Amino acid sequence: MTYKSDFLRTLEERGFLYQLSDAEGLDKILCEGPVTGYIGFDATAKSLHVGNLVQIMLLYWLQKNRQQTACFDGWWHINGWRSNWQGRNAPDDDPRDH
């Protein structure tokens, strides 16, 4: 498929896309106006991995091709991290101590 949006064209050229549901609809939304990208990371994790890198690369291309707002968040995981466990045993070490 030939995409009209710079973002999807770039992702296809770089091999990011394998399968999309409603590719035409997504392409239309991306051509109509600003979109916002968001990724979040668990600040309690000991490290990042390749899957995190893919998300970061997608945000980069969204910003570069569409010049859109993008959020890179780990803050809420730290500030509300114990409340996120919802009755489960939270880890003993507080990530704010690291």
For each residue, the residues with C-beta under 8 A, 3 or more apart:
1: 23 24
2:
3: 8 9 12 23 27
4: 27 28 31
5: 8 9 27 30 31 65 66
6: 9 10 65 66
7: 10 11 30 61 62 65 66
8: 3 5 11 12 17 23 26 27 30
9: 3 5 6 12 13
10: 6 7 13 14 61 64 65
11: 7 8 14 16 17 58 61
12: 3 8 9 15 16 17
13: 9 10
14: 10 11 61
15: 12
16: 11 12 54 57 58 61
17: 8 11 12 20
18:
19:
20: 17 23 26
21:
22: 25 26
23: 1 3 8 20 26 27
24: 1 27 28
25: 22 28 29
26: 8 20 22 23 29 30
27: 3 4 5 8 23 24 30 31
28: 4 24 25 31 32
29: 25 26 32 35
30: 5 7 8 26 27 35 66
31: 4 5 27 28
32: 28 29
33:
34: 66 68 69
35: 29 30 62 66 68
36: 68 69 70 71
37: 58 59 62 63 68 69 70 71
38: 70 71 73
39: 55 56 58 59 70 71 72 73
40: 71 73 74 76 77
41: 45 48 52 72 73 74 77
42: 45 74 77
43: 74 75 77 78 81 95
44: 77 78 81 91 95
45: 41 42 48
46:
47:
48: 41 45 52 53
49: 52 53
50: 53 54
51: 54 55
52: 41 48 49 55 56
53: 48 49 50 56 57
54: 16 50 51 57 58
55: 39 51 52 58 59
56: 39 52 53 59 60 72
57: 16 53 54 60 61
58: 11 16 37 39 54 55 61 62
59: 37 39 55 56 62 63 70 72
60: 56 57 63 64
61: 7 10 11 14 16 57 58 64 65
62: 7 35 37 58 59 65 66 68 70
63: 37 59 60 66 67 68 70
64: 10 60 61 67
65: 5 6 7 10 61 62
66: 5 6 7 30 34 35 62 63
67: 63 64
68: 34 35 36 37 62 63
69: 34 36 37
70: 36 37 38 39 59 62 63
71: 36 37 38 39 40
72: 39 41 56 59
73: 38 39 40 41 76 77
74: 40 41 42 43 77 78
75: 43 78 79
76: 40 73 79 80
77: 40 41 42 43 44 73 74 80 81 84 95
78: 43 44 74 75 81 95 96
79: 75 76
80: 76 77 83 84
81: 43 44 77 78 84 85 90 94 95
82: 85 90
83: 80 86
84: 77 80 81
85: 81 82 88 89 90
86: 83
87:
88: 85
89: 85
90: 81 82 85
91: 44
92:
93: 97 98
94: 81 97
95: 43 44 77 78 81 98
96: 78
97: 93 94
98: 93 95
